[in-house]
Amino acid sequence: MPTPPHPATRRPAPVAARLHPRNRHQGRYDMARLVAANPALRTHLRRAPDGGQSIDFSDPLAVRELNRALLASDYGIARWDIPAGYLCPPVPGRVDYLHGLADLLAADAGGAIPRGPGVRVLDIGVGANCIYPLLGQAEYGWSFVASDIDGAALRSAAVNVRGNGLEGLIELRLQHARGSLFAGVVQAQDRFHLTLCNPPFHASAREAAQGSQRKLRNLGGDKSTPRGKPPLLNFGGQANELWCTGGEASFLRRMIRESVDVQAQVLWFSALVAKREHLADIHRQLARSGALDVREVAMAQGSKQSRFVAWTFHPAAHRTRWLAGYERAPLEHRPLPGHDAPGEQGA
């Protein structure tokens, strides 16, 4: 008899992706309101083809000032900055990922989104911008542990955390083992409702530069790079933010393998997946790993199509019990539902 498909191979029917309904950034930006929140944005305004006001989205400085305005006006994040050359993330797409993860928890909690610092989230590769912890705390009140292999990036992230008085809700951890993702960061007492990650997309610096040039062309920026000068990296980005050996596919295989080792400590793992062609391999790897449930969630920002994949090693009943009691005691000091002691394998 043929072997029935593993649950992890079940994939949802494709649906039209758009900004999440709870995303605050539907439609055009109200530039007057944003300039009021961040006057420095004014110098970057330009006339859009339809006569309205916009910015040059191929200019990292303009995107940085737009981000400052969005974070201040819509999320109460008064202080935010990144060092020159680090990744400047588009806020609407980043917050969409968080809304999708909130829906994931709500599905295991009777439809109500779990909020507050009792919900603990691990951000793998937080970067200098610290964008996911800042937005997740602002939207849902979640607490975060955020890791990175780049000490300079963590120092910048710490400035953003302190500048908004969030030291008690966002903890930064340096990953000393460059080849590891969870090992060395997830400690024995840790329990996380979610992990999230925006993996490096590219397999080499050359591939990252070529991708940047494609983005510039799509955004109407310069189509060529002067001879003898390195290509401009759209939205900035350090090497570890943009590429790794083997690229996104290799990174995600490693993440799936390592997730097996800490499965008792995490309710849902997740990662963004930039390249659709990697999805089939991801589902195969998850089936082999023993994941009990896998979700593929489509997202979009303008013409950009993206998605995240989430997986869990816990049955639905365990997930519901975990979420039902998350406010009653500090999660890091309590065994998982269905386990006699921390670290035991889930059923």
N, C-alpha and C positions, 0 to 999 in steps of 0.2 A: 504494500500500500504506500502511496506517496506520502511524504511527511507534510502535515499541514503547515501553512506559513506561520512563522513566529510572530507574536503580537507586534514586535518592533518593526515588522515589514509593512504594516498597514499604514497607508498614506492617505491623507484627505484629498478629496476632489479639488482641483484648482479653482480658486475663486479670484475675482477681480480685487486687486490690492489697492488700498487708498489709506490716507491718514486715519488713524484710529479715531472713533467718534469722540473720545474724551480728550483728544489732542487739542491744545489751545490754539493751534496755528493753522486753522482752516482758512482757506481763501488768501487774499492778499494781505501783506503786512500793512498795518497802520503806521506809516513812517512818522507822522507827526507825533503820535503817542510814544513811539520808540525813541525819537530824538529828544523828547522831553525827559525820558528816563536816562538817556545817555547822550548828552549834547555832542560828544566827539563823533558820533555817527554822522552828523550833518555834512562834514567835509567829504564823506564817501558817497553821498547821494548822487544819482544820475537819472536822467530821464529814460523811462522804459519806452519800448516801441508803441505802447498804447497811450502814451502821454502821462502816465502816472510816474511815481518815484520808486526807484529800486537801488540796488548797489551792483558793483561788479563782483559776481560770485567767484570769479577766478582770482581775486585779490585777497590773500590771507588776512591782510590788515583790515580790509572792509568787513570780512566775515567775522573777525574778532570783535570789532565794534558792534556789529549787529548782534552777536551772541551776548555781549555785555548788556545791551539794551533789552533783549528778550529775557535774560535771566533776572534782571532787576525789575522789569515791569510785570512779568507774568509769574515769577516764582519767588520773589522777595530775596533773591541772592544778590546782595549789595556789592560784594567784592569778588571779582573773578579776573584772572589773567593767566597767560601762559608765556614762557620764555620764547624768544625768537627761535624759529625752526622746529617747534613742536607742533603736533597735530592739533588743528583747530576744528573741532567737530561741529557739524550742523545740528542745532538743537532739536528741530522738529523730528528728525529721524531717530535721534537718541532717545527722546522721551517716548516715541512710539514703541520701542523695544520694551521699555518699562511698563507701559500700559498693557502690552501683550502678556508680560509675565504676571501682572496683577490679575488678569483674566484667568490665567492658568491656576493661580492659587484659589481664586473665587470658585472655579469649577469644582474644587475639592472641599469647599467650605459653604456649600449650600447657596452659592450665588453671591454671597457678600464678600467684598474684597477685604482681606485682612490688612489692617492698618496699624501704625504705631511702631515703636522701637522694639517690641517683642518679635517682630518679623526681622530676621537677620539675613543679609544678602552678602555674598562674596563676589567681588569684582576682580577678575583675573586680568591683569594688565591695565591698571587704572589710568596710567599716563599722567602727564603734567596737568592736564585739564581737569581731572577728577569729576568729569561731567555726570557720569551715572550716579555716584553717591549723592552729589549735590541735588540732582533732579529727583532721585528716588526719595530722598529725605523730604524735599519740598512738596512733592505730590502725595506721598503716602505715609510719611513719617517713619519710614523704615530705617533701621540701623545697618551699617555697612562695615565689612572688613574689605580693604582694597589693597591689592598687592601689585608689585612691579619689580622687574630686574634692574631698573634704572634708578639709582639713588638720587640723581639730580631731578628726575621727574617727580619722585616722591617728595622731595623738598619743596618743589613748586606746588604740588597738590596740597601739602601741609599748610602753605600760606593761604590757599583758598579755603581750606577747612577752618583755620583759625580766624580768618577774616570774616567768616559768617557765624562764629561762635558754635561750631559743631564738633568740637573735639571729643565730646562725650558720646557722639553718635556715629562718627566715621573714624575708624582705626586704620592706619596705614602700616603695611608690613612689607619689608624688603625681602624679595625672593633671592636668596643667596645661590641656589642651585639653578643655573641658567637652563639646564635641560629639563627642569621639572615645572609643573604647573600647580598641582595641589600639594604634593609632598614638600614639606618644609614651610608651607603656609598654613595649611589646615592643621590645627593643634588637637591634641587628644580630647580636650573638653569642648571643642567647637561643635555646634549644630547649626546648620544653615537651611533656611527654607528654599533659597534659590542661589544658584551661581549664574553669573553672566560673563560674557566675554566678547570682545570685538577683535577677532584674530587678525594677524598680519595677512594681507591678501596675496602678496607676491612672493616669488621664489628667489629673487635676486634684486640687487640695487638697479640693474639695467631694466628688468621687467617693471619695477616700480616707477622708474623715470618714463618709460614708454606709456605706462598707464596714466601718468600725470599729463603727458602731452595729449593723450586722447581726451582727458577731461577738459583740458584747456580748449581744445577744438570744439567740444560739445557746448562749452560755455561761451564761445565766441571770443576767447582770448587769443594770444599769439600762437601761431601755428608752427613755429619753428624756434629753435634755440640758437643763439649766436655761436659760431664756431669757437671752440676753446673754452666755453662756459658750461658748467653742469646744468642739466635741465631743471627748470623750476618745479618743485614738488607742490602741486596744488593743495591748499589748506595746510601746508607744512608737513612735518613728520620726520621723526628720527628713524634710523635704520630698523630698530626693533619694533617700531610701530607699524612699519610698512611692509617689511619682508622678513622671512625666516627660511632656513634651509628646507626645501621641499614645498614651501608655500602653504597656502591655506589648507590643502588636503592633508598634508603631513601633520600640520599643527592639530587639526581636528582628530585625526587618528590617535595622536598622542593623548589628547584630552579624554577621548573615550576610554582608552586603556587605563589611564590614571583614575578615571572616575570610578572604576570597579573597586579600587583600593579604598576609597573613602565613601562608598555607597551608603553605609550605615549612618553617615553624618550629614547627608544632604537629601532634601526632599526632591528637588528638581534641579538638574543640571541644564545649562543652555549655552548656546553660542550663536552669534550671527554667522550666516553663510552667504558670502558675496557671490559665489559662482554656482549657478544652477547645476552645472555638469558634475559637481562634487556630491550632489544629494544621494545618488544611487549608492555610492561607496559608503557614505555616512550611514545609511540605513542598513547596509550589510554589516558594517562594523558594530552597530548597535545591536543587531540581532545576535551576533556572535558573543557580544559582551554579556548577554542575559538581561538587557533592559526590558522591563515589563510593559512600559507605555512610552510611546514616542509621538511627539507633536511637531508638526511643521506649520509654521504660522507665516503667511505672506504679509509683506509690508510694502509701502510705496511712498516716495516723496517726489512729486512732480513726475518726470519721466523715469526716474531711477526705481528699479524693481529690486527688492531685497526680501530676506526672510530670516527667521531664526528657527533653529531646531532645539527642542527640549526633550529630555529623557529622564526617566526615573526607574529605580530598582525596587520601589515600594508599591504594594498593591493599593488599590483605591481605598479600601477600608482603613489601612494604616495611615494613609495620607489624611483622610478625614479626621481620624482621631488625633493626629498630631496637631492639625490646625484648630480643632475644637478646644484644645487646651493650651494654645501658645501663649495666652496672656496670664495664665495662672501661676507660672513659676518661670524663673530665668531658664531659657531653653538650654543654655550651655551646661547647666547642672542637672539635667533631667534625662533619663534614658529615653530612647525613641519608643513610640508606641509599638507594642508587639515585640520588644526586646527586653531581655532581662538585665543587660548591662551595656554601656556604651561600647561600640566597636564590634558587637556580635553581628553576624550576617543577617540581612533581612530575609523574611520568608518569601 
